[in-house]
């Protein structure tokens, strides 16, 4: 279902004119987690490219109230700031934007297929977000294995080229160091949590299990670069 254009508050209008999100019921716990994560990330947004600021605004509206996903994405964005200088220069603005937007495909009005990386990337593409941002969202955190299980690997590869390795690894590292509620976690704890939360035989569990070597390699690549002080 296409989102209906309405008049937005001035703070939102500069970022995505004409697009409104439906109201959501938010628990006190989610509200507190979102406030904490957003405070951390607001400090990191000073001096950030306009694309990153627009992404933060859009994510706030799309993810608010979705089971902690806004708090999670805010922490992913904060983590990307730690490693942005490791990313290919031309991809740094889009890495910052994708950190905020990687999970927008979970929004019920965007979830056309149920495979959130593709749903989110398609919506962003249709709303004129840069190709680099859409590619990072589409392929984030080794999404190909899940695409294969859902039957969308052909569409994924045909519509979005894979991003370069460092940008993809940085986003995967940031994603895996943020808990579902935006706490800072060790990547192994995060991987264990995903495998525990989704039952064996489910697409997410199986895709994560199959992707473990590549996910761990991405984490190692970024952490080695951080240790080297690059």
NORFENQUI-V379561 format. One record per run of one state. SS is the DSSP state (H for helix, E for strand, C for the rest). FROM is the first residue (numbers start at 1). TO is the last residue. If there is no record, write none. Layout:
SS;FROM;TO
SS;FROM;TO
//
This chain:
C;1;9
H;10;13
C;14;27
H;28;44
C;45;49
H;50;63
C;64;68
H;69;86
C;87;88
H;89;101
C;102;103
H;104;106
C;107;115
H;116;126
C;127;130
H;131;138
C;139;143
H;144;150
C;151;152
H;153;159
C;160;164
H;165;176
C;177;177
E;178;178
C;179;183
E;184;184
C;185;186
H;187;197
C;198;202
H;203;228
C;229;230
//
